[in-house]
Amino acid sequence: MISIEDYIRDIQDFPKMGVVFKDITPLLANHLAIERCLELLLEKVGDEKIDKVVGIESRGFFFGMLLAQKLNAGFVPIRKPGKLPYETHKEPYLLEYGMDVLEMHEDAIKKGERILIHDDVLATGGTARAACNLVKKCGGEIVQCNFIMQIDFLCGNEKLKSYDVASVLNY
């Protein structure tokens, strides 16, 4: 059985000094690791009915699309400013190393749709919380915030207390 942890590499001092970046590109390069990771992510969702999977730019797109396909759901990208061509909702947020803004099309989610939010890493929780706020602006019901990995000492799950948070790996 493949251990996906074997396909996560640490990059020291990226994107700035003192940060240890968890790199999933080795996982993405191995089709068996991709299959295993997808299986584990789907196990976290269980039998929940999902209408749309929201993937957070950019690494959340990789497994977000795969999850959407397996769950017979639509896919909604959340992106950085100026990347989406239609009217958007905007949400500012703090990163562990700066400030940014996320955007989502205003018509991407219909009121009452059941949403799975996916990203590769839950760190400080700012990005995921901003994604939740965007989904709520559209009237979506967040079923789960779903991650490949969670960096526990950064306490990102504290910003997501009112949601089901699931991750395959914890560091």
Phi and psi in radians as a Rosetta constraint file:
Dihedral C 1 N 2 CA 2 C 2 CIRCULARHARMONIC -1.318 0.35
Dihedral N 2 CA 2 C 2 N 3 CIRCULARHARMONIC 2.352 0.35
Dihedral C 2 N 3 CA 3 C 3 CIRCULARHARMONIC -1.746 0.35
Dihedral N 3 CA 3 C 3 N 4 CIRCULARHARMONIC 1.994 0.35
Dihedral C 3 N 4 CA 4 C 4 CIRCULARHARMONIC -1.161 0.35
Dihedral N 4 CA 4 C 4 N 5 CIRCULARHARMONIC -0.390 0.35
Dihedral C 4 N 5 CA 5 C 5 CIRCULARHARMONIC -1.038 0.35
Dihedral N 5 CA 5 C 5 N 6 CIRCULARHARMONIC -0.516 0.35
Dihedral C 5 N 6 CA 6 C 6 CIRCULARHARMONIC -1.163 0.35
Dihedral N 6 CA 6 C 6 N 7 CIRCULARHARMONIC -0.242 0.35
Dihedral C 6 N 7 CA 7 C 7 CIRCULARHARMONIC -1.910 0.35
Dihedral N 7 CA 7 C 7 N 8 CIRCULARHARMONIC 0.243 0.35
Dihedral C 7 N 8 CA 8 C 8 CIRCULARHARMONIC -1.893 0.35
Dihedral N 8 CA 8 C 8 N 9 CIRCULARHARMONIC 2.158 0.35
Dihedral C 8 N 9 CA 9 C 9 CIRCULARHARMONIC -1.953 0.35
Dihedral N 9 CA 9 C 9 N 10 CIRCULARHARMONIC 2.480 0.35
Dihedral C 9 N 10 CA 10 C 10 CIRCULARHARMONIC -1.539 0.35
Dihedral N 10 CA 10 C 10 N 11 CIRCULARHARMONIC 2.295 0.35
Dihedral C 10 N 11 CA 11 C 11 CIRCULARHARMONIC -2.024 0.35
Dihedral N 11 CA 11 C 11 N 12 CIRCULARHARMONIC 1.966 0.35
Dihedral C 11 N 12 CA 12 C 12 CIRCULARHARMONIC -1.262 0.35
Dihedral N 12 CA 12 C 12 N 13 CIRCULARHARMONIC 2.470 0.35
Dihedral C 12 N 13 CA 13 C 13 CIRCULARHARMONIC 1.039 0.35
Dihedral N 13 CA 13 C 13 N 14 CIRCULARHARMONIC 0.681 0.35
Dihedral C 13 N 14 CA 14 C 14 CIRCULARHARMONIC -2.296 0.35
Dihedral N 14 CA 14 C 14 N 15 CIRCULARHARMONIC 2.308 0.35
Dihedral C 14 N 15 CA 15 C 15 CIRCULARHARMONIC -1.452 0.35
Dihedral N 15 CA 15 C 15 N 16 CIRCULARHARMONIC -0.016 0.35
Dihedral C 15 N 16 CA 16 C 16 CIRCULARHARMONIC -2.578 0.35
Dihedral N 16 CA 16 C 16 N 17 CIRCULARHARMONIC 2.925 0.35
Dihedral C 16 N 17 CA 17 C 17 CIRCULARHARMONIC -0.957 0.35
Dihedral N 17 CA 17 C 17 N 18 CIRCULARHARMONIC 2.384 0.35
Dihedral C 17 N 18 CA 18 C 18 CIRCULARHARMONIC 1.599 0.35
Dihedral N 18 CA 18 C 18 N 19 CIRCULARHARMONIC -0.226 0.35
Dihedral C 18 N 19 CA 19 C 19 CIRCULARHARMONIC -1.659 0.35
Dihedral N 19 CA 19 C 19 N 20 CIRCULARHARMONIC 2.335 0.35
Dihedral C 19 N 20 CA 20 C 20 CIRCULARHARMONIC -1.836 0.35
Dihedral N 20 CA 20 C 20 N 21 CIRCULARHARMONIC 1.884 0.35
Dihedral C 20 N 21 CA 21 C 21 CIRCULARHARMONIC -1.458 0.35
Dihedral N 21 CA 21 C 21 N 22 CIRCULARHARMONIC 2.298 0.35
Dihedral C 21 N 22 CA 22 C 22 CIRCULARHARMONIC -1.621 0.35
Dihedral N 22 CA 22 C 22 N 23 CIRCULARHARMONIC 1.876 0.35
Dihedral C 22 N 23 CA 23 C 23 CIRCULARHARMONIC -1.642 0.35
Dihedral N 23 CA 23 C 23 N 24 CIRCULARHARMONIC 2.113 0.35
Dihedral C 23 N 24 CA 24 C 24 CIRCULARHARMONIC -1.671 0.35
Dihedral N 24 CA 24 C 24 N 25 CIRCULARHARMONIC 0.037 0.35
Dihedral C 24 N 25 CA 25 C 25 CIRCULARHARMONIC -1.087 0.35
Dihedral N 25 CA 25 C 25 N 26 CIRCULARHARMONIC -0.569 0.35
Dihedral C 25 N 26 CA 26 C 26 CIRCULARHARMONIC -1.106 0.35
Dihedral N 26 CA 26 C 26 N 27 CIRCULARHARMONIC -0.624 0.35
Dihedral C 26 N 27 CA 27 C 27 CIRCULARHARMONIC -1.114 0.35
Dihedral N 27 CA 27 C 27 N 28 CIRCULARHARMONIC -0.768 0.35
Dihedral C 27 N 28 CA 28 C 28 CIRCULARHARMONIC -1.149 0.35
Dihedral N 28 CA 28 C 28 N 29 CIRCULARHARMONIC -0.381 0.35
Dihedral C 28 N 29 CA 29 C 29 CIRCULARHARMONIC -1.461 0.35
Dihedral N 29 CA 29 C 29 N 30 CIRCULARHARMONIC -0.112 0.35
Dihedral C 29 N 30 CA 30 C 30 CIRCULARHARMONIC -2.124 0.35
Dihedral N 30 CA 30 C 30 N 31 CIRCULARHARMONIC 2.002 0.35
Dihedral C 30 N 31 CA 31 C 31 CIRCULARHARMONIC -1.107 0.35
Dihedral N 31 CA 31 C 31 N 32 CIRCULARHARMONIC -0.550 0.35
Dihedral C 31 N 32 CA 32 C 32 CIRCULARHARMONIC -1.243 0.35
Dihedral N 32 CA 32 C 32 N 33 CIRCULARHARMONIC -0.655 0.35
Dihedral C 32 N 33 CA 33 C 33 CIRCULARHARMONIC -1.168 0.35
Dihedral N 33 CA 33 C 33 N 34 CIRCULARHARMONIC -0.672 0.35
Dihedral C 33 N 34 CA 34 C 34 CIRCULARHARMONIC -1.063 0.35
Dihedral N 34 CA 34 C 34 N 35 CIRCULARHARMONIC -0.846 0.35
Dihedral C 34 N 35 CA 35 C 35 CIRCULARHARMONIC -1.027 0.35
Dihedral N 35 CA 35 C 35 N 36 CIRCULARHARMONIC -0.787 0.35
Dihedral C 35 N 36 CA 36 C 36 CIRCULARHARMONIC -1.152 0.35
Dihedral N 36 CA 36 C 36 N 37 CIRCULARHARMONIC -0.752 0.35
Dihedral C 36 N 37 CA 37 C 37 CIRCULARHARMONIC -1.071 0.35
Dihedral N 37 CA 37 C 37 N 38 CIRCULARHARMONIC -0.768 0.35
Dihedral C 37 N 38 CA 38 C 38 CIRCULARHARMONIC -1.070 0.35
Dihedral N 38 CA 38 C 38 N 39 CIRCULARHARMONIC -0.762 0.35
Dihedral C 38 N 39 CA 39 C 39 CIRCULARHARMONIC -0.990 0.35
Dihedral N 39 CA 39 C 39 N 40 CIRCULARHARMONIC -0.798 0.35
Dihedral C 39 N 40 CA 40 C 40 CIRCULARHARMONIC -1.171 0.35
Dihedral N 40 CA 40 C 40 N 41 CIRCULARHARMONIC -0.678 0.35
Dihedral C 40 N 41 CA 41 C 41 CIRCULARHARMONIC -1.134 0.35
Dihedral N 41 CA 41 C 41 N 42 CIRCULARHARMONIC -0.736 0.35
Dihedral C 41 N 42 CA 42 C 42 CIRCULARHARMONIC -1.139 0.35
Dihedral N 42 CA 42 C 42 N 43 CIRCULARHARMONIC -0.631 0.35
Dihedral C 42 N 43 CA 43 C 43 CIRCULARHARMONIC -1.026 0.35
Dihedral N 43 CA 43 C 43 N 44 CIRCULARHARMONIC -0.652 0.35
Dihedral C 43 N 44 CA 44 C 44 CIRCULARHARMONIC -1.139 0.35
Dihedral N 44 CA 44 C 44 N 45 CIRCULARHARMONIC -0.585 0.35
Dihedral C 44 N 45 CA 45 C 45 CIRCULARHARMONIC -1.307 0.35
Dihedral N 45 CA 45 C 45 N 46 CIRCULARHARMONIC -0.601 0.35
Dihedral C 45 N 46 CA 46 C 46 CIRCULARHARMONIC 1.167 0.35
Dihedral N 46 CA 46 C 46 N 47 CIRCULARHARMONIC -2.438 0.35
Dihedral C 46 N 47 CA 47 C 47 CIRCULARHARMONIC -1.620 0.35
Dihedral N 47 CA 47 C 47 N 48 CIRCULARHARMONIC 0.202 0.35
Dihedral C 47 N 48 CA 48 C 48 CIRCULARHARMONIC -1.061 0.35
Dihedral N 48 CA 48 C 48 N 49 CIRCULARHARMONIC 2.415 0.35
Dihedral C 48 N 49 CA 49 C 49 CIRCULARHARMONIC -1.390 0.35
Dihedral N 49 CA 49 C 49 N 50 CIRCULARHARMONIC 2.188 0.35
Dihedral C 49 N 50 CA 50 C 50 CIRCULARHARMONIC -2.119 0.35
Dihedral N 50 CA 50 C 50 N 51 CIRCULARHARMONIC 2.248 0.35
Dihedral C 50 N 51 CA 51 C 51 CIRCULARHARMONIC -1.575 0.35
Dihedral N 51 CA 51 C 51 N 52 CIRCULARHARMONIC -0.661 0.35
Dihedral C 51 N 52 CA 52 C 52 CIRCULARHARMONIC -2.504 0.35
Dihedral N 52 CA 52 C 52 N 53 CIRCULARHARMONIC 2.503 0.35
Dihedral C 52 N 53 CA 53 C 53 CIRCULARHARMONIC -1.841 0.35
Dihedral N 53 CA 53 C 53 N 54 CIRCULARHARMONIC 2.224 0.35
Dihedral C 53 N 54 CA 54 C 54 CIRCULARHARMONIC -1.777 0.35
Dihedral N 54 CA 54 C 54 N 55 CIRCULARHARMONIC 2.097 0.35
Dihedral C 54 N 55 CA 55 C 55 CIRCULARHARMONIC -1.845 0.35
Dihedral N 55 CA 55 C 55 N 56 CIRCULARHARMONIC 2.336 0.35
Dihedral C 55 N 56 CA 56 C 56 CIRCULARHARMONIC -1.645 0.35
Dihedral N 56 CA 56 C 56 N 57 CIRCULARHARMONIC 2.297 0.35
Dihedral C 56 N 57 CA 57 C 57 CIRCULARHARMONIC -0.945 0.35
Dihedral N 57 CA 57 C 57 N 58 CIRCULARHARMONIC 2.452 0.35
Dihedral C 57 N 58 CA 58 C 58 CIRCULARHARMONIC -1.853 0.35
Dihedral N 58 CA 58 C 58 N 59 CIRCULARHARMONIC -0.468 0.35
Dihedral C 58 N 59 CA 59 C 59 CIRCULARHARMONIC -1.218 0.35
Dihedral N 59 CA 59 C 59 N 60 CIRCULARHARMONIC -0.338 0.35
Dihedral C 59 N 60 CA 60 C 60 CIRCULARHARMONIC -1.243 0.35
Dihedral N 60 CA 60 C 60 N 61 CIRCULARHARMONIC -0.236 0.35
Dihedral C 60 N 61 CA 61 C 61 CIRCULARHARMONIC -1.272 0.35
Dihedral N 61 CA 61 C 61 N 62 CIRCULARHARMONIC -0.609 0.35
Dihedral C 61 N 62 CA 62 C 62 CIRCULARHARMONIC -1.018 0.35
Dihedral N 62 CA 62 C 62 N 63 CIRCULARHARMONIC -1.059 0.35
Dihedral C 62 N 63 CA 63 C 63 CIRCULARHARMONIC -1.468 0.35
Dihedral N 63 CA 63 C 63 N 64 CIRCULARHARMONIC -0.370 0.35
Dihedral C 63 N 64 CA 64 C 64 CIRCULARHARMONIC -1.036 0.35
Dihedral N 64 CA 64 C 64 N 65 CIRCULARHARMONIC -0.774 0.35
Dihedral C 64 N 65 CA 65 C 65 CIRCULARHARMONIC -1.152 0.35
Dihedral N 65 CA 65 C 65 N 66 CIRCULARHARMONIC -0.723 0.35
Dihedral C 65 N 66 CA 66 C 66 CIRCULARHARMONIC -1.128 0.35
Dihedral N 66 CA 66 C 66 N 67 CIRCULARHARMONIC -0.736 0.35
Dihedral C 66 N 67 CA 67 C 67 CIRCULARHARMONIC -1.073 0.35
Dihedral N 67 CA 67 C 67 N 68 CIRCULARHARMONIC -0.781 0.35
Dihedral C 67 N 68 CA 68 C 68 CIRCULARHARMONIC -1.028 0.35
Dihedral N 68 CA 68 C 68 N 69 CIRCULARHARMONIC -0.778 0.35
Dihedral C 68 N 69 CA 69 C 69 CIRCULARHARMONIC -1.078 0.35
Dihedral N 69 CA 69 C 69 N 70 CIRCULARHARMONIC -0.832 0.35
Dihedral C 69 N 70 CA 70 C 70 CIRCULARHARMONIC -1.184 0.35
Dihedral N 70 CA 70 C 70 N 71 CIRCULARHARMONIC -0.518 0.35
Dihedral C 70 N 71 CA 71 C 71 CIRCULARHARMONIC -1.607 0.35
Dihedral N 71 CA 71 C 71 N 72 CIRCULARHARMONIC 0.073 0.35
Dihedral C 71 N 72 CA 72 C 72 CIRCULARHARMONIC 0.931 0.35
Dihedral N 72 CA 72 C 72 N 73 CIRCULARHARMONIC 0.794 0.35
Dihedral C 72 N 73 CA 73 C 73 CIRCULARHARMONIC -2.127 0.35
Dihedral N 73 CA 73 C 73 N 74 CIRCULARHARMONIC 2.850 0.35
Dihedral C 73 N 74 CA 74 C 74 CIRCULARHARMONIC -1.365 0.35
Dihedral N 74 CA 74 C 74 N 75 CIRCULARHARMONIC 2.947 0.35
Dihedral C 74 N 75 CA 75 C 75 CIRCULARHARMONIC -2.167 0.35
Dihedral N 75 CA 75 C 75 N 76 CIRCULARHARMONIC 2.376 0.35
Dihedral C 75 N 76 CA 76 C 76 CIRCULARHARMONIC -2.180 0.35
Dihedral N 76 CA 76 C 76 N 77 CIRCULARHARMONIC 2.092 0.35
Dihedral C 76 N 77 CA 77 C 77 CIRCULARHARMONIC -1.486 0.35
Dihedral N 77 CA 77 C 77 N 78 CIRCULARHARMONIC 2.375 0.35
Dihedral C 77 N 78 CA 78 C 78 CIRCULARHARMONIC -1.853 0.35
Dihedral N 78 CA 78 C 78 N 79 CIRCULARHARMONIC 2.245 0.35
Dihedral C 78 N 79 CA 79 C 79 CIRCULARHARMONIC -2.256 0.35
Dihedral N 79 CA 79 C 79 N 80 CIRCULARHARMONIC 2.973 0.35
Dihedral C 79 N 80 CA 80 C 80 CIRCULARHARMONIC -1.279 0.35
Dihedral N 80 CA 80 C 80 N 81 CIRCULARHARMONIC 2.853 0.35
Dihedral C 80 N 81 CA 81 C 81 CIRCULARHARMONIC -1.006 0.35
Dihedral N 81 CA 81 C 81 N 82 CIRCULARHARMONIC 2.463 0.35
Dihedral C 81 N 82 CA 82 C 82 CIRCULARHARMONIC 1.409 0.35
Dihedral N 82 CA 82 C 82 N 83 CIRCULARHARMONIC 0.105 0.35
Dihedral C 82 N 83 CA 83 C 83 CIRCULARHARMONIC -1.713 0.35
Dihedral N 83 CA 83 C 83 N 84 CIRCULARHARMONIC -0.300 0.35
Dihedral C 83 N 84 CA 84 C 84 CIRCULARHARMONIC -1.780 0.35
Dihedral N 84 CA 84 C 84 N 85 CIRCULARHARMONIC 2.402 0.35
Dihedral C 84 N 85 CA 85 C 85 CIRCULARHARMONIC -1.478 0.35
Dihedral N 85 CA 85 C 85 N 86 CIRCULARHARMONIC -0.146 0.35
Dihedral C 85 N 86 CA 86 C 86 CIRCULARHARMONIC -1.991 0.35
Dihedral N 86 CA 86 C 86 N 87 CIRCULARHARMONIC -3.123 0.35
Dihedral C 86 N 87 CA 87 C 87 CIRCULARHARMONIC -1.048 0.35
Dihedral N 87 CA 87 C 87 N 88 CIRCULARHARMONIC 2.392 0.35
Dihedral C 87 N 88 CA 88 C 88 CIRCULARHARMONIC -2.259 0.35
Dihedral N 88 CA 88 C 88 N 89 CIRCULARHARMONIC 2.697 0.35
Dihedral C 88 N 89 CA 89 C 89 CIRCULARHARMONIC -1.546 0.35
Dihedral N 89 CA 89 C 89 N 90 CIRCULARHARMONIC 2.562 0.35
Dihedral C 89 N 90 CA 90 C 90 CIRCULARHARMONIC -2.134 0.35
Dihedral N 90 CA 90 C 90 N 91 CIRCULARHARMONIC 2.549 0.35
Dihedral C 90 N 91 CA 91 C 91 CIRCULARHARMONIC -2.521 0.35
Dihedral N 91 CA 91 C 91 N 92 CIRCULARHARMONIC 1.989 0.35
Dihedral C 91 N 92 CA 92 C 92 CIRCULARHARMONIC -1.339 0.35
Dihedral N 92 CA 92 C 92 N 93 CIRCULARHARMONIC 2.692 0.35
Dihedral C 92 N 93 CA 93 C 93 CIRCULARHARMONIC -2.753 0.35
Dihedral N 93 CA 93 C 93 N 94 CIRCULARHARMONIC 2.796 0.35
Dihedral C 93 N 94 CA 94 C 94 CIRCULARHARMONIC -1.686 0.35
Dihedral N 94 CA 94 C 94 N 95 CIRCULARHARMONIC 2.368 0.35
Dihedral C 94 N 95 CA 95 C 95 CIRCULARHARMONIC -1.682 0.35
Dihedral N 95 CA 95 C 95 N 96 CIRCULARHARMONIC 2.947 0.35
Dihedral C 95 N 96 CA 96 C 96 CIRCULARHARMONIC -1.184 0.35
Dihedral N 96 CA 96 C 96 N 97 CIRCULARHARMONIC -0.226 0.35
Dihedral C 96 N 97 CA 97 C 97 CIRCULARHARMONIC -2.388 0.35
Dihedral N 97 CA 97 C 97 N 98 CIRCULARHARMONIC 0.563 0.35
Dihedral C 97 N 98 CA 98 C 98 CIRCULARHARMONIC 2.712 0.35
Dihedral N 98 CA 98 C 98 N 99 CIRCULARHARMONIC -2.826 0.35
Dihedral C 98 N 99 CA 99 C 99 CIRCULARHARMONIC -2.238 0.35
Dihedral N 99 CA 99 C 99 N 100 CIRCULARHARMONIC 2.589 0.35
Dihedral C 99 N 100 CA 100 C 100 CIRCULARHARMONIC -2.705 0.35
Dihedral N 100 CA 100 C 100 N 101 CIRCULARHARMONIC -3.108 0.35
Dihedral C 100 N 101 CA 101 C 101 CIRCULARHARMONIC -2.368 0.35
Dihedral N 101 CA 101 C 101 N 102 CIRCULARHARMONIC 2.493 0.35
Dihedral C 101 N 102 CA 102 C 102 CIRCULARHARMONIC -2.009 0.35
Dihedral N 102 CA 102 C 102 N 103 CIRCULARHARMONIC 2.659 0.35
Dihedral C 102 N 103 CA 103 C 103 CIRCULARHARMONIC -2.334 0.35
Dihedral N 103 CA 103 C 103 N 104 CIRCULARHARMONIC 2.640 0.35
Dihedral C 103 N 104 CA 104 C 104 CIRCULARHARMONIC -2.520 0.35
Dihedral N 104 CA 104 C 104 N 105 CIRCULARHARMONIC 2.484 0.35
Dihedral C 104 N 105 CA 105 C 105 CIRCULARHARMONIC -0.975 0.35
Dihedral N 105 CA 105 C 105 N 106 CIRCULARHARMONIC 2.405 0.35
Dihedral C 105 N 106 CA 106 C 106 CIRCULARHARMONIC -1.060 0.35
Dihedral N 106 CA 106 C 106 N 107 CIRCULARHARMONIC -0.533 0.35
Dihedral C 106 N 107 CA 107 C 107 CIRCULARHARMONIC -1.775 0.35
Dihedral N 107 CA 107 C 107 N 108 CIRCULARHARMONIC 0.264 0.35
Dihedral C 107 N 108 CA 108 C 108 CIRCULARHARMONIC -1.241 0.35
Dihedral N 108 CA 108 C 108 N 109 CIRCULARHARMONIC -0.525 0.35
Dihedral C 108 N 109 CA 109 C 109 CIRCULARHARMONIC -2.268 0.35
Dihedral N 109 CA 109 C 109 N 110 CIRCULARHARMONIC 2.356 0.35
Dihedral C 109 N 110 CA 110 C 110 CIRCULARHARMONIC -1.684 0.35
Dihedral N 110 CA 110 C 110 N 111 CIRCULARHARMONIC 2.626 0.35
Dihedral C 110 N 111 CA 111 C 111 CIRCULARHARMONIC -0.910 0.35
Dihedral N 111 CA 111 C 111 N 112 CIRCULARHARMONIC 2.267 0.35
Dihedral C 111 N 112 CA 112 C 112 CIRCULARHARMONIC 1.543 0.35
Dihedral N 112 CA 112 C 112 N 113 CIRCULARHARMONIC -0.149 0.35
Dihedral C 112 N 113 CA 113 C 113 CIRCULARHARMONIC -1.155 0.35
Dihedral N 113 CA 113 C 113 N 114 CIRCULARHARMONIC 2.524 0.35
Dihedral C 113 N 114 CA 114 C 114 CIRCULARHARMONIC -1.593 0.35
Dihedral N 114 CA 114 C 114 N 115 CIRCULARHARMONIC 2.141 0.35
Dihedral C 114 N 115 CA 115 C 115 CIRCULARHARMONIC -2.056 0.35
Dihedral N 115 CA 115 C 115 N 116 CIRCULARHARMONIC 2.363 0.35
Dihedral C 115 N 116 CA 116 C 116 CIRCULARHARMONIC -1.875 0.35
Dihedral N 116 CA 116 C 116 N 117 CIRCULARHARMONIC 2.103 0.35
Dihedral C 116 N 117 CA 117 C 117 CIRCULARHARMONIC -1.675 0.35
Dihedral N 117 CA 117 C 117 N 118 CIRCULARHARMONIC 2.281 0.35
Dihedral C 117 N 118 CA 118 C 118 CIRCULARHARMONIC -2.263 0.35
Dihedral N 118 CA 118 C 118 N 119 CIRCULARHARMONIC 2.424 0.35
Dihedral C 118 N 119 CA 119 C 119 CIRCULARHARMONIC -2.597 0.35
Dihedral N 119 CA 119 C 119 N 120 CIRCULARHARMONIC 2.926 0.35
Dihedral C 119 N 120 CA 120 C 120 CIRCULARHARMONIC -1.305 0.35
Dihedral N 120 CA 120 C 120 N 121 CIRCULARHARMONIC -0.732 0.35
Dihedral C 120 N 121 CA 121 C 121 CIRCULARHARMONIC -2.299 0.35
Dihedral N 121 CA 121 C 121 N 122 CIRCULARHARMONIC 2.382 0.35
Dihedral C 121 N 122 CA 122 C 122 CIRCULARHARMONIC -1.777 0.35
Dihedral N 122 CA 122 C 122 N 123 CIRCULARHARMONIC 1.957 0.35
Dihedral C 122 N 123 CA 123 C 123 CIRCULARHARMONIC -1.882 0.35
Dihedral N 123 CA 123 C 123 N 124 CIRCULARHARMONIC -1.740 0.35
Dihedral C 123 N 124 CA 124 C 124 CIRCULARHARMONIC -1.430 0.35
Dihedral N 124 CA 124 C 124 N 125 CIRCULARHARMONIC -0.218 0.35
Dihedral C 124 N 125 CA 125 C 125 CIRCULARHARMONIC 1.588 0.35
Dihedral N 125 CA 125 C 125 N 126 CIRCULARHARMONIC -0.098 0.35
Dihedral C 125 N 126 CA 126 C 126 CIRCULARHARMONIC -1.099 0.35
Dihedral N 126 CA 126 C 126 N 127 CIRCULARHARMONIC -0.775 0.35
Dihedral C 126 N 127 CA 127 C 127 CIRCULARHARMONIC -1.146 0.35
Dihedral N 127 CA 127 C 127 N 128 CIRCULARHARMONIC -0.815 0.35
Dihedral C 127 N 128 CA 128 C 128 CIRCULARHARMONIC -1.122 0.35
Dihedral N 128 CA 128 C 128 N 129 CIRCULARHARMONIC -0.701 0.35
Dihedral C 128 N 129 CA 129 C 129 CIRCULARHARMONIC -1.112 0.35
Dihedral N 129 CA 129 C 129 N 130 CIRCULARHARMONIC -0.719 0.35
Dihedral C 129 N 130 CA 130 C 130 CIRCULARHARMONIC -1.075 0.35
Dihedral N 130 CA 130 C 130 N 131 CIRCULARHARMONIC -0.712 0.35
Dihedral C 130 N 131 CA 131 C 131 CIRCULARHARMONIC -1.087 0.35
Dihedral N 131 CA 131 C 131 N 132 CIRCULARHARMONIC -0.766 0.35
Dihedral C 131 N 132 CA 132 C 132 CIRCULARHARMONIC -1.033 0.35
Dihedral N 132 CA 132 C 132 N 133 CIRCULARHARMONIC -0.763 0.35
Dihedral C 132 N 133 CA 133 C 133 CIRCULARHARMONIC -1.077 0.35
Dihedral N 133 CA 133 C 133 N 134 CIRCULARHARMONIC -0.688 0.35
Dihedral C 133 N 134 CA 134 C 134 CIRCULARHARMONIC -1.129 0.35
Dihedral N 134 CA 134 C 134 N 135 CIRCULARHARMONIC -0.758 0.35
Dihedral C 134 N 135 CA 135 C 135 CIRCULARHARMONIC -1.086 0.35
Dihedral N 135 CA 135 C 135 N 136 CIRCULARHARMONIC -0.748 0.35
Dihedral C 135 N 136 CA 136 C 136 CIRCULARHARMONIC -1.121 0.35
Dihedral N 136 CA 136 C 136 N 137 CIRCULARHARMONIC -0.642 0.35
Dihedral C 136 N 137 CA 137 C 137 CIRCULARHARMONIC -1.024 0.35
Dihedral N 137 CA 137 C 137 N 138 CIRCULARHARMONIC -0.538 0.35
Dihedral C 137 N 138 CA 138 C 138 CIRCULARHARMONIC -1.553 0.35
Dihedral N 138 CA 138 C 138 N 139 CIRCULARHARMONIC -0.119 0.35
Dihedral C 138 N 139 CA 139 C 139 CIRCULARHARMONIC 1.575 0.35
Dihedral N 139 CA 139 C 139 N 140 CIRCULARHARMONIC 0.236 0.35
Dihedral C 139 N 140 CA 140 C 140 CIRCULARHARMONIC -1.327 0.35
Dihedral N 140 CA 140 C 140 N 141 CIRCULARHARMONIC 2.681 0.35
Dihedral C 140 N 141 CA 141 C 141 CIRCULARHARMONIC -1.811 0.35
Dihedral N 141 CA 141 C 141 N 142 CIRCULARHARMONIC 2.009 0.35
Dihedral C 141 N 142 CA 142 C 142 CIRCULARHARMONIC -1.397 0.35
Dihedral N 142 CA 142 C 142 N 143 CIRCULARHARMONIC 2.007 0.35
Dihedral C 142 N 143 CA 143 C 143 CIRCULARHARMONIC -1.445 0.35
Dihedral N 143 CA 143 C 143 N 144 CIRCULARHARMONIC -0.713 0.35
Dihedral C 143 N 144 CA 144 C 144 CIRCULARHARMONIC -2.822 0.35
Dihedral N 144 CA 144 C 144 N 145 CIRCULARHARMONIC 2.585 0.35
Dihedral C 144 N 145 CA 145 C 145 CIRCULARHARMONIC -1.837 0.35
Dihedral N 145 CA 145 C 145 N 146 CIRCULARHARMONIC 2.074 0.35
Dihedral C 145 N 146 CA 146 C 146 CIRCULARHARMONIC -2.128 0.35
Dihedral N 146 CA 146 C 146 N 147 CIRCULARHARMONIC 2.235 0.35
Dihedral C 146 N 147 CA 147 C 147 CIRCULARHARMONIC -2.354 0.35
Dihedral N 147 CA 147 C 147 N 148 CIRCULARHARMONIC 2.647 0.35
Dihedral C 147 N 148 CA 148 C 148 CIRCULARHARMONIC -1.202 0.35
Dihedral N 148 CA 148 C 148 N 149 CIRCULARHARMONIC -0.767 0.35
Dihedral C 148 N 149 CA 149 C 149 CIRCULARHARMONIC -2.523 0.35
Dihedral N 149 CA 149 C 149 N 150 CIRCULARHARMONIC 2.720 0.35
Dihedral C 149 N 150 CA 150 C 150 CIRCULARHARMONIC -2.239 0.35
Dihedral N 150 CA 150 C 150 N 151 CIRCULARHARMONIC 2.307 0.35
Dihedral C 150 N 151 CA 151 C 151 CIRCULARHARMONIC -1.666 0.35
Dihedral N 151 CA 151 C 151 N 152 CIRCULARHARMONIC 1.676 0.35
Dihedral C 151 N 152 CA 152 C 152 CIRCULARHARMONIC -1.039 0.35
Dihedral N 152 CA 152 C 152 N 153 CIRCULARHARMONIC -0.721 0.35
Dihedral C 152 N 153 CA 153 C 153 CIRCULARHARMONIC -1.176 0.35
Dihedral N 153 CA 153 C 153 N 154 CIRCULARHARMONIC -0.258 0.35
Dihedral C 153 N 154 CA 154 C 154 CIRCULARHARMONIC -1.512 0.35
Dihedral N 154 CA 154 C 154 N 155 CIRCULARHARMONIC -0.153 0.35
Dihedral C 154 N 155 CA 155 C 155 CIRCULARHARMONIC 1.005 0.35
Dihedral N 155 CA 155 C 155 N 156 CIRCULARHARMONIC 0.622 0.35
Dihedral C 155 N 156 CA 156 C 156 CIRCULARHARMONIC -1.078 0.35
Dihedral N 156 CA 156 C 156 N 157 CIRCULARHARMONIC -0.493 0.35
Dihedral C 156 N 157 CA 157 C 157 CIRCULARHARMONIC -1.145 0.35
Dihedral N 157 CA 157 C 157 N 158 CIRCULARHARMONIC -0.338 0.35
Dihedral C 157 N 158 CA 158 C 158 CIRCULARHARMONIC -1.088 0.35
Dihedral N 158 CA 158 C 158 N 159 CIRCULARHARMONIC -0.567 0.35
Dihedral C 158 N 159 CA 159 C 159 CIRCULARHARMONIC -1.402 0.35
Dihedral N 159 CA 159 C 159 N 160 CIRCULARHARMONIC -0.119 0.35
Dihedral C 159 N 160 CA 160 C 160 CIRCULARHARMONIC -2.111 0.35
Dihedral N 160 CA 160 C 160 N 161 CIRCULARHARMONIC 0.464 0.35
Dihedral C 160 N 161 CA 161 C 161 CIRCULARHARMONIC -0.963 0.35
Dihedral N 161 CA 161 C 161 N 162 CIRCULARHARMONIC -0.568 0.35
Dihedral C 161 N 162 CA 162 C 162 CIRCULARHARMONIC -1.496 0.35
Dihedral N 162 CA 162 C 162 N 163 CIRCULARHARMONIC 0.112 0.35
Dihedral C 162 N 163 CA 163 C 163 CIRCULARHARMONIC -2.154 0.35
Dihedral N 163 CA 163 C 163 N 164 CIRCULARHARMONIC 2.737 0.35
Dihedral C 163 N 164 CA 164 C 164 CIRCULARHARMONIC -1.315 0.35
Dihedral N 164 CA 164 C 164 N 165 CIRCULARHARMONIC 2.075 0.35
Dihedral C 164 N 165 CA 165 C 165 CIRCULARHARMONIC -1.946 0.35
Dihedral N 165 CA 165 C 165 N 166 CIRCULARHARMONIC 2.220 0.35
Dihedral C 165 N 166 CA 166 C 166 CIRCULARHARMONIC -2.324 0.35
Dihedral N 166 CA 166 C 166 N 167 CIRCULARHARMONIC 2.369 0.35
Dihedral C 166 N 167 CA 167 C 167 CIRCULARHARMONIC -2.427 0.35
Dihedral N 167 CA 167 C 167 N 168 CIRCULARHARMONIC 2.628 0.35
Dihedral C 167 N 168 CA 168 C 168 CIRCULARHARMONIC -1.371 0.35
Dihedral N 168 CA 168 C 168 N 169 CIRCULARHARMONIC -0.726 0.35
Dihedral C 168 N 169 CA 169 C 169 CIRCULARHARMONIC -2.113 0.35
Dihedral N 169 CA 169 C 169 N 170 CIRCULARHARMONIC 2.558 0.35
Dihedral C 169 N 170 CA 170 C 170 CIRCULARHARMONIC -2.200 0.35
Dihedral N 170 CA 170 C 170 N 171 CIRCULARHARMONIC 2.342 0.35
